[in-house]
Amino acid sequence: MKNKIAWALALPFLILSCSPEKTEVEEEIVEEIVLPDNSLTEDEKALGWMLLFDGEDPAGWRAFNGTDFPEGWIVEDGALKALGTGGDIGGDIVFAPMDFEQFELEFTWKIAPGGNSGVFYHVVEDPKYKAPYETGPEYQVIDQLGFESPLEDWQSIASDYAMYPGDVEGVVKSAGEWNVSKIIFRNDGASYWLNGKKTLEFVPYSEDWTARRNSGKWDDFPDYAIAKRGLISLQDHGSEAWFKNIKIRPL
């Protein structure tokens, strides 16, 4: 009986000792393809994406209501840089060769400490307008963590300025760090994005949208958001700001 018990106890060890060695699992090495700044993949080109800046030449960009690329902007390390010489009026630039109605726009940006800037769309040029914000909705670009004054929710980063506040919990970065933003604008629905998170959505020209537009903020600018197509604009609001990887596709 003892021999049978001993044999039963020893059997698992014999099986383990006689089993073949485990074969090492071969790891598949996937090479990560890093897309250079200010470039498009072949798939993006096929989908109709276009670059608004190639990282070197600011061709196509000029001063709002102007004819030339202004001295307050330069190209630095592959980015369009606002030098911070602008203000509430003056200093903004537009991409002039074409306007857009429904679109998807992506851009990478960073801001100086305490800085404030923005990206506009549906901007209309005319001598009677002093700045893009008189006609174009704005994606707010700002140093959310270091701005000198408390911000209202509608003034905060990735908001539709003075219209729809954005939910940016968990995606806000410090000044000087690069952010990736996106605007998707369709007449039946629009959304803003920051660092992979949808911050807000709204239906343009809806009853809710109209009520916000007519709530008083834009009383001094009766043509705000009336145009349903227009130019893309970058703001110099008195702060250094950098923009690259600016790409768009009409929808």
N, C-alpha and C positions, 0 to 999 in steps of 0.2 A: 504494500500500500504506500509506504514511504517513497519507494522508487517511482511509483506512478505520479505522486504529488510533485516530486522533484523534477520529473520529466515535463510535467505540465507547466511548472513554473519556468523552466529553462527554454521551452519551445518558442515563446515570443522573442527572446533574445537571439536564438538561432536564426529565426526568420529575418530579424532586423539585420543581423550580421551578414546574412547571405544575400540580402537584397542589393540590387545594383545601386551605385552611387547616384544621387540626385543630379539630374542634368541642369546646369545653370540656365536660367531663363535669359534668352538673348534680348537685350534692350534695343528697341528701335530708336535710333538717333534721328530726330526730326530737326532739321536745320531751320531756325527761325529766320524768315526773310524780313529784313528791316527796310521799309520803304523810305527812300531819301525824302527830306523835306521838300515841299513845293513840287511834288510829282504825283502822277496818277498811275494806277495799275491799268493793265489792259482791260480788265473787267469794268473798271470805273469808266474808262473811255467808251466802252461799248454801251454803257448805260446812259451816256450823254453828259457825264461830268466834264467840267472845264475849269482850268485854273484861272484865277483872277490876278495872280502874281507868281512869277517864276523864281523868286528868291534873289534876283539880280537886277532886273530892269523894271522900274515902276511904270513902264509904258501902259497907258490906258487910265492911269490915275492922275487926277489933277485937282486943283482947289475947287471947292464948291462955288458955283457961279464964276469960275475963273477959266483960264486957258492953259496954265502951266502947273507942273508939279511944284508945290510951294516949298520955300526954304525951311519951313517948320517941320518938314518930314525928311527922313533920310532912309537909305537901305543899310541895315546893319546886321551882319551875321545871318543873312538869309531872311530877314524880317523887315517889314515896313515899320519904321519907328517914328512915333510922334515925339517931338522934342519937348513938348510941354509949354510951348510958347502961345498956344491958343487960349481961348477962354469961352465964356458963354456964347459969344458970337465971334466967328472967325477961326481959322485953323483947320477946319474939317476938309476931308478929301472925298471924292466920289470916283467910282469906276464908271467912266463915261461912255465907252464904246456901245453898250447895250443896256436896256432896262429889262426888268423881270416882273412877272405877275405872280404866278404860282411857282414855287421853287423849293429846293432843299439846299441849304447853305451850311457849310462847315468851315470853321476857322480855329486856329490855335493862337492863344494870346497870353500875355503876362502884363502886369501893371506895376509901376513903382510904388513904394510904400506910401500909403495915404492917398493913392491915385484914384481918378475917376475918368471913365471914358465910356464909349458905347459903339454899337454897330446898328446902323439904320438901314431900312429898306423902304421901297416905294417912295423914295425921295424925289421931289419935283424941284427943278431949278427955275428961278425967275428972279429978276431984280427986286421984286417986292418981298421976297423971302430972304431973311438975313442968315438963316442957319437951317441945316437939314431937319432939325427937330420940329420945325414949324409944319412940316408935311409928313415926315416919315416916322413910323413906329420904331421904337428903340429896344434892342437887347442890351440890358444894363451890364456894363463892365466896370467893376469897382473893387477896391481893396476892402472886402467885407470885414476883415478882422482888424484892420488898422486905420479905417477912416476916422477922421478927427471928430466928427459929429455923429450922434446916434442916427441910424437909418430907419426910416419907415419901411414897412414890408414892401411897398411898391417902388422903393428906391434901391432895394437890395440887389445883389448880384443875380444875374440870370432871370430877372423879372422883365415883364413887358412894361417898361417904365410908365408909371402913373396910370396903369391899366390893370394888369394882373400880377400879383406877387408870386414869386417862385419859391418852391420848397427845395432848399439846397442842403438840408441836413445831411452830414456825412460826406459831402463832396467839395467843401470849400477849402481852398489852399491858401497859403500865405502869399503875400505880395512877393513878386520876383520868381514865382514858380509858374510853369507853363500849364495852361488849362486848355481843354478841348471843348468847344461849344458847337451847337447845332441849332438851326432854325428850320422847321418844316412849315411851310405856309401853303395851305390849300384854302380855297374859298369855303369848303365844307368842314374845315377843321385845321387848326394850327397848334404847334407845340414848340417849346424851347427845351434845350437839353444842356447839361453841364457835366463834364467828366463822366459821361455814360448814364447819367440819371435824367429822366424827364422831370423838369422843374415845374412846368405848367402846361395847360392846354386850354384852348378857347375856340369858339366858332366865330370867325370874323363876320362883322356886319349883322350879327344876330341881335335879338332884343337886349340881351344882357350886355353885349359888346357896346351897343349904341347907348345904353344907359350910362355905362362907365365913361364913354367918350364925351357924353354931354353932362357930366357930373360937376363941371366947373373948372377943372384943371386946364382945359384947353379953350376956355372962353376967349383968351387973347389970341388964339391961333385957330381961326374958324376953318382953315383948310387942312387941319391935322387929320391924317388917315382917311382923307376923302378919295385920293387917287388909289386905284386898285392895281397900278403897276408903276414902277419907277426905278431909280438908281439905288445901288448899294453904296453906303457911305461909312467911313471910319472917322471917329471923333478925336480931336485934340482938345481936351477940356481943361488944359493947364497942367497936365501930368504926363510924364513919360509913359508910353505904352507901346507894346510891340505886337505885331500881327503877322502870322505866316500860315502856310497851308490853307490859303483861302480858296475854296473851291465851291462850285455851285452847279446844279443841274436843274433845268426847267422841268416842271411837272405838268 
